[in-house]
Amino acid sequence: MNKINGFELTIESGKTERHYWIDIWRYRELFYILAWRDIAVRYKQTIIGVLWAVLRPLLTMIILVIIFGKIAKLPSEGIPYPVFVFAAMLPWTFFATAFTSASNSLVGNANLISKVYFPRLIIPTASIIVAGIDFLISFVILIGLMVWYQFIPDWHILTLPLFLLLAFLQLFCNNKGFL
């Protein structure tokens, strides 16, 4: 506790969950800045830029189709194999990328965390945004594959947003434990 110009100044983290969420809302501009920084770094450091977000999942899908579809001859239950592989790969790639980047963001921003108070959850959550953008780009590719192979999914596709939300909440809860 410090006295500045006759006023008492207390800097402390939120003692309750309600205060923590209010602090997150107050520091939303920091969230935007960190998220935009991560997006810019991700796509400006490669020569091909955003095209990398398209090529990486496509090349992974091609390799998996060759290994599991052609060599191992694993069944896909009537679904075109590239669509089958890409639909399975999509949530896993989001989860793995988001978890890795969220964990690395805490280490990479250790100097910021130790010097200034702000809700620590902002840093890993902002880094998950890049994985979310990659997911959206890959989801557009999945839709393109479905159109190309004239595959119409059944009603189970409606559960995809639920599983994406569960993956995001899992990342959110795991990283909050580190803070």
Summary of the structure (lengths in Angstrom):
residues: 179
radius of gyration: 20.8
end to end distance: 22.6
largest distance: 76.6
contacts: 464
relative contact order: 0.13
helix: 74%
strand: 3%
